[in-house]
Amino acid sequence: MTDLNDEYQELNKRVWALLKPTDSDRERHEQIMVLLGLIQRITNELSAIKSVLTDKGMLDDSFNKVVAQKMLGDHGGPGPDPLEYAAYYPYLMPEQLYLKEVLELSDEEIADFNERAQGREILT
């Protein structure tokens, strides 16, 4: 088993390597691969944490409703700075599929979301 401090140090080096400017296609490719690895690791760990919290009864469907609210905020309208509260679902899958498959919203909840999103887009 790897020492956590060693693992952290390696991860720290890899993250800093992402910030190094480069004109080399090979180095840029390596930077992208490191970033993809980090994203995959974080996604897997968050999924595991969500599963544990759900199994222990510490996380219910209110979490999914909060995520949907953040997604709704991406459609514009008055409110907080969108850069601070942006949901990054578009990078994962199409919005409607994310609402149904990941957030497990009902058809009625998705229809309500779409109606509210359309209203926000009209306001901006």
Secondary structure, 3 states (H helix, E strand, C coil): CCCHHHHHHHHHHHHHHHCCCCCCHHHHHHHHHHHHHHHHHHHHHHHHHHHHHHHCCCCCCHHHHHHHHHHHHCCCCCCCCHHHHCCCHHHCCCHHHHHHHHCCCCHHHHHHHHHHHHHHHHHC
